Amino acid sequence: MSDQLIIFDTTLRDGEQSPGASMTKDEKLRIARQLERLKVDVIEAGFAASSNGDFDCVQSIASIIKDSTICSLARANDRDIARAAEALKPANRARIHTFIATSPLHMEKKLRMSPDEVFEQAKMSVRFARNLVGDIEFSPEDGYRSDPDFLCRVIEAVIAEGATTINVPDTVGYAIPELYGQFILNLRERIPNSDKAIWSVHCHNDLGMAVANSLAGVKIGGARQVECTINGLGERAGNCSLEEVVMAVKTRRDYFGLDVNIDAQHIVAASRLVSQTTGFVVQPNKAVVGANAFAHASGIHQDGVLKARDTYEIMRAEDVGWSANKIVLGKLSGRNAFKQRLQELGVVMDSESDINAAFARFKDLADRKSEIFDEDILALVHMEGAEAQAETYRFVSLSQASETGEQPKASVVLIAHGQEVRGESTGNGPVDASMKAIESQARSGAEMVLYAVNAISGSTESQGEVTVRLQQGGRIVNGVGADPDIVVASAKAYIAALNKLQNPTERVAAQG
């Protein structure tokens, strides 16, 4: 078997299925560029048949990404597969990832198809896809809960039809590492033509074992591709975390004996970008990319690290992209220094006008905040990109009054449908009053299901980053806002979420 482990990133497809994590085209392009800098082998750019918007995103990513294979998901039918192939035409290297459920539960309750019908559908879909694209991945959805005899029959047939990668998903996160690894191995040993395809694992984190299951599939089962997402983003409890799998394989090469192409120094930048784009904050104690991942509070640990770093650190922080000197710029910094720092952070801007707009925002922030951190720069660049989208509402200004014993009140000026309007309201606090003032003009009727505040850097002078999640008519969207004034950040986040509600996208849900 090969000693190369393929990293298949599905942040833009499976990760986006997290409620509220849907991304705009520009946001997806920005993340795709970062994944390419990370040297991800395969980028699953989306589900081209699910909507015109997703088709456009897949096609655009296929046009600009040159070094990674670009993949589109497709259900096992001719329409989905043809749509995926059309979107992938600009790609240097294209892959169609087709799937159909094979577990008894899914076949009976969801598909309402017999095993024989599923078998024939799987074969025909791979045969059709193989005539359009040379690189075909097949996934038996809910594979781990499928009957092994039936699964062997299906996989043997699709390999014979031309499938080049076989992915065995633990779709509902039910697996246990040793059992899952053995399950993959048994399939490979029982299927006569198993050596004609690369075997892949795709594990969900419902029991907190997605990374462990994936690594067991690699070590015990012999899989040579792992499907994962940045920060473990994904529906329900999420997916296998790219950064954890990559660093486990790199750090314990003595055990796994495998190489990965990933340039780990771009991991933290990718993590921050995905977090700030989706509003899904990384927990401080998250492995590799959490704020505390390389922090030492215990006196014994601190003493040990000062004497010899490897007493308590098995990885170097700088190897995954953490910077020892986080204070980089201030109000006296010039445009060239700002542009250089953007490049160091892996931020690519399409034009000089975009850089100028971001620099103007940076100077405005520097007038209000003496120390500018990497996190601040990434946040302002993200907000610049968010405001460049078509918007129904735009924040102009806010004033609020809050006094002990008095009910807080707020007045917000915003552009609504091209006209300047003012909303006023009282509330339980300044944030509540500000959002009610906005809603008095927007009249969205949306339900707020999440309000979260995160300090971008570690002081009272820090910018506050606020995530607002709204639900309306079955749609869930996230809005993210950043500002040194937490009330202003909250207003911006609420407006960002309202703008997403005004931009409906019809998507077909898919699991893998």
Buried (B, 14 or more C-beta within 10 A) or exposed (E): EEEEBBBBBBBBBBBBBBBBBBBBBBBBBBBBBBBBBBBBBBBBBBBBBBBEBBBBBBBBBBBBBEBBBBBBBBBBBEEBBBBBBBBBEBBEBBBBBBBBBBBBEBBEEEBEBEBEEBBEBBBBBBBBBBEBBEBBBBBBBBBBBBEEEBBBBBBBBBBBBBBBBBBBBBBBBBBBBEEBBBBBBBBBEBBEEBEBBBBBBBBBBBBEBBBBBBBBBBBBBBBBBBBBBBBBBBBBEBBBBBBBBBBBBBBBEEEBEBEBBBEBBBBBBBBBBBBBBBBBBBEEEBBBBBBEBBEBEEEEBEEBBEEEEEEBBEBEBEBBBBBEEBEBBEBEBEBEBBBBBBEEBBBBBEEEEBBEBBBEBBBEBBEEBEBBBBBBBBBBBBBBBBBEBEBBBBBEEBEBEBEEEEEBBBBBBBBBEEEEBEBBBBBEEBBBBBBBBBBBBBEBEBEEEBBBBBBBBEEEEBBBBBBBBBBBEEBBBBBBBBBBBBBBBBBBBBBBBBBBBBBEBEBEEBBB
